[in-house]
Amino acid sequence: MPDLRTIKTKKSIENAFLELRQKKNLEDIKVSELCSIALINKTTFYNYYSDIYELSNELEEKYLQQCFLGFNGYDCLFKNTEKFIKGIYNSFNNNNTIQILFSNRINMLVEKTQKYL
């Protein structure tokens, strides 16, 4: 079972990242800036992640899994394609975090969702 300090630290890193990601492109986010917002030092960040891209990838996977696990319309893919597309769209559209993570990165969203379909 994870240590409570680890859970709190990772949540603080996640929140800081999402805050920055709302304002900046992924490539423009600096570890030092994230650490300042998360109230941690860089060593702590690097204990969990090798760089910003690893953090982003972990969060993208986490929130994509949530979207797809919460979607129950796979059975209508071929029977009622319109219902399937609307269901997937609503699943993504209602997840603000997905919108933040993949802002200006639609190609990455398409690439990562392919493994779920």
DAJOKA-V842106 format. One record per residue. RES is the residue in one letter. SS is DSSP state (a for helix, b for strand, c for the rest). Layout:
BEGIN
((RES/SS) (RES/SS))
END
This chain:
BEGIN
((M/c) (P/c) (D/c) (L/a) (R/a) (T/a) (I/a) (K/a) (T/a) (K/a) (K/a) (S/a) (I/a) (E/a) (N/a) (A/a) (F/a) (L/a) (E/a) (L/a) (R/a) (Q/a) (K/a) (K/c) (N/c) (L/a) (E/a) (D/a) (I/c) (K/c) (V/a) (S/a) (E/a) (L/a) (C/a) (S/a) (I/a) (A/a) (L/c) (I/c) (N/c) (K/a) (T/a) (T/a) (F/a) (Y/a) (N/a) (Y/a) (Y/c) (S/c) (D/c) (I/a) (Y/a) (E/a) (L/a) (S/a) (N/a) (E/a) (L/a) (E/a) (E/a) (K/a) (Y/a) (L/a) (Q/a) (Q/a) (C/a) (F/a) (L/a) (G/c) (F/c) (N/c) (G/c) (Y/a) (D/a) (C/a) (L/c) (F/c) (K/c) (N/c) (T/a) (E/a) (K/a) (F/a) (I/a) (K/a) (G/a) (I/a) (Y/a) (N/a) (S/a) (F/a) (N/a) (N/c) (N/c) (N/a) (T/a) (I/a) (Q/a) (I/a) (L/a) (F/c) (S/c) (N/c) (R/c) (I/a) (N/a) (M/a) (L/a) (V/a) (E/a) (K/a) (T/a) (Q/a) (K/a) (Y/a) (L/c))
END
